[in-house]
Amino acid sequence: MALDPDLVALLACPSDDHAPLSQQTRDGAPVLVCTYCESVFRIEDGVPVLLLDDAEPGPRGLGNPVSA
């Protein structure tokens, strides 16, 4: 279940950088992805799981910028 875009606009990565999240689809399921570190956060039953311990780290880990 996708989240309301207005809600997504209010959410941020829970790591120290607090970057905005974008809603994407991975393996057919909606997820939230940090725009800074690209860590992936699940959405379970319409509820975003914004716990760092449950996140899939981005290419350089949680809260770390992705090289351009």
C-alpha positions as CSV (number, residue, x, y, z in Angstrom):
1,M,0.0,0.0,0.0
2,A,1.5,3.3,-1.1
3,L,1.6,6.2,1.3
4,D,-0.1,9.6,0.8
5,P,2.4,11.9,-0.9
6,D,1.6,14.7,1.7
7,L,2.7,12.3,4.5
8,V,5.9,11.3,2.6
9,A,6.8,15.0,2.2
10,L,6.8,15.3,6.1
11,L,9.0,12.2,6.7
12,A,12.8,12.2,7.0
13,C,15.5,9.6,7.5
14,P,16.0,8.9,11.2
15,S,19.8,9.0,10.9
16,D,21.7,12.1,11.9
17,D,21.4,13.7,8.5
18,H,17.5,13.8,8.6
19,A,17.3,13.9,4.8
20,P,13.9,13.6,3.1
21,L,12.6,10.3,2.0
22,S,11.2,9.3,-1.4
23,Q,8.6,6.7,-2.0
24,Q,9.7,4.0,-4.5
25,T,8.8,0.4,-5.4
26,R,11.2,-2.5,-4.8
27,D,10.3,-6.0,-5.7
28,G,6.7,-4.9,-6.2
29,A,6.4,-3.4,-2.7
30,P,6.4,0.3,-1.8
31,V,9.4,1.4,0.3
32,L,10.8,4.7,1.5
33,V,14.4,5.5,0.4
34,C,16.6,8.2,2.0
35,T,17.6,10.8,-0.6
36,Y,21.0,11.2,1.1
37,C,22.3,7.7,2.0
38,E,19.8,5.7,-0.1
39,S,18.9,3.4,2.8
40,V,15.6,1.6,2.4
41,F,12.8,1.6,4.9
42,R,9.9,-0.9,4.6
43,I,6.2,0.0,4.7
44,E,4.2,-2.6,6.6
45,D,0.4,-2.5,6.4
46,G,0.6,1.1,5.4
47,V,2.9,2.1,8.2
48,P,6.5,3.2,7.5
49,V,9.0,1.4,9.6
50,L,11.6,4.1,10.3
51,L,13.9,2.2,12.6
52,L,17.6,2.2,11.7
53,D,18.0,-1.3,13.0
54,D,15.3,-2.5,10.6
55,A,16.5,-0.5,7.5
56,E,18.4,-1.9,4.6
57,P,21.6,0.2,4.5
58,G,22.3,2.2,1.4
59,P,25.4,1.8,-0.7
60,R,27.6,3.4,1.9
61,G,25.6,2.6,5.1
62,L,23.0,4.4,7.1
63,G,23.3,8.1,7.0
64,N,26.3,8.3,4.7
65,P,26.2,10.2,1.4
66,V,26.3,8.4,-1.9
67,S,29.2,9.4,-4.1
68,A,28.2,11.3,-7.2
